[in-house]
Amino acid sequence: MYKKKAKTGIFFFLLIMIHIPLMGLGWQGLYERFAESQADAESRLSSHSWLIFVMDFSILMCTPCLDSFLNFYHEVSRCPKKEVVWGVLVLDEHGKDNAEMKLLFRVAEKKVRGFAKANNIRCPILIDSSAVFRDIAGGGTAIILFDHRRNCVRKYNFPLQPGQKGEIIETLTY
Amino acid sequence: MIERKSLLLFLLFVALSISQGLLEAKELRKVSLEEVLSIGRLDDDTLFQWAGVAVDPQGNIYLSDAMDYSLKRFDSQGNLIKKAGGKGQGPGEFMAPRLLDCSENYLYATDQDFRGLKVFDRELNFVRNIMIKMLVSDLRILSDSEIAVTSLPMLEKPAVFIFDQEGKLVREIKYSDRDSPLMMDVVSFDFDQERNLYLAYNFQDRIEKWSKTGEKLWSINLLKVKKVKKKKVSSFVVPTELVFKDVAIDGEGNLFVLGGHFSQNRSCDVYVLNPEGKHLATFTLPDTSHCIYIDGKNCLYSRANQGITLKKFRMDYVYQ
């Protein structure tokens, strides 16, 4: 029994060893590719500014309250580096048991899907069921900007003050 | 022989009188709900956040969905037949669809910041706008030529306004003369078949009945709520706790009032009152709802899963 398993293992190992050179990689190539992709990712991370929208679930229930956010999002999404935008939806776990939180999570998931589809939002929106970002959202909508150029993190609340929109877009597109 | 006939007639008269008396004494004591339809699940894309509901005499269900800016028509089995609307300010589009009601021919819809109504046919084809120059906070369609609305009292006087199909004001029932604090005179309303008006104040413990000529017939405090919490928003102080959320009238003329923050089961308890304002019964919805709707067959509609699901219940009445 064990002999058979060992034989199968050896067979697959040899198969992989044969296929790596066949795919034109080779061990050295494989390592180089991995190192390259790591470097790419690191370079992307270190040279871009990042932006996270933080939105409270209660605001999502009031679609007109999100108009200024939506206008801003669509301006940002026209930026060439739009992949640096993420969204976080904060759920309030206060006073809810596990079953209620599970239900709320599914409700939020569905509402986010509908909201994103209806408003053509393409950035990933994650659900913060532990309310890690609750104080940042402050019951409304906020932005955290990781400003690479100035080496700092800034927070903005909606509705944005005059000039803040331009400042954020300029930071993202730099 | 004559004596015997007289006796029989007398007995018949007595029997009829007793049965009449029994019928008059019949009073609703309990309402039980049986779920007969559920539209929208957590794992489908049917409804995201429905806001308004209306049902036509054929049992077709119309819903406004605030999350995807649409109107949706379902058949009586709950199958989605058509979706219309979309985000925008063009003909038949919405920025925030809200209230719905229907007449024999048309469906009327409100858009949160639109001063008027949007009219659709039963197939959800846009027909026209009715401009009434006020933001609508509640809506009932009495007929195509009698459109009853309320607006926020801070924008208009506290009254139920009745417009014709052209948006011309036909009459108004002014329900408050007082200079109330901001938002305190906001009401939900409905009319019975005799066109008497029923009001439930959203931020006060007050339910009222007004005659069609504009006289107050009665006013009651049901929950003994003295004060609601208020909050300062910008430079305004506004109430934040709803006492009553919605009203609806069944085919027998009973008034159904959905309670808010002060009810034992918040946003679930429904109080049933007779046309004289006597509290007959209270029942509890299985999930919190922002509104209730009763169709021509005495079925009640309410919300579940925070607007993802519409529930339809058959109401069974238990009489004393």
Interface residues (C-beta under 8 A of the other chain):
Chain A: M61 T63 P64 D67 L103 R106 V107 K110 K111 R113 G114 F115 K117 A118 N119
Chain B: L42 D43 D45 F48 Q49 D65 A66 M67 D68 Y69 K87 M95 A96 Q112 D113 N305 Q306 G307 I308
